[in-house]
Amino acid sequence: LDLAVEIERIAANVSSWNVADQAEVLGIRVSEYSVQIREALAVWQTRQAALIVDIPAQGIADVSRIVAKAQESGMRVETLSRRLEERFAINERRASLIAEDQVLTANAQLTRLRHVEAGVDSYEWSSSLDDRVRPAHRKADGKIYEWDGEGAPGAGTGGGPAHVGEAIRCRCVAIPNL
């Protein structure tokens, strides 16, 4: 089984789900594969290959199947993480990172690109406001940020500014500011 082909298939699944989601949120037809979307997916695919290189090749198809099922059913990231952990006998932290990176990061990147392509210049930061939310993300909740700006101060993984979904394990979402 070719790892690159399977990762490409996963990227296509994430993109297809994001297209439908953003079309519903924005109320317009959005581009499925613009130049910027293709470039973002290529970068994402490279990062995925590095993350899952230690999973046996025969298991990559299972990653794809599990992620696709998660997207179709609206499965929570925590459930997806447990399934990856059980299937590949990897530790919980690694399974969680893979699951979140597979779903959250790609979706956030595609959302940003599709917002911009649709003419949405800014968004409202929306956090789940549970006990796992970073203080900077809690502070950003409900505030408006320009896509061409730096994002929320202190929201990045290293403490710098970041947009929704850019920080590791960020579960926040961008609500288009129409």
Beta strands, then each sheet from edge to edge (+ up, - down):
strand 1: 122-126
strand 2: 144-146
strand 3: 173-176
sheet 1: 2+ 1- 3+
end
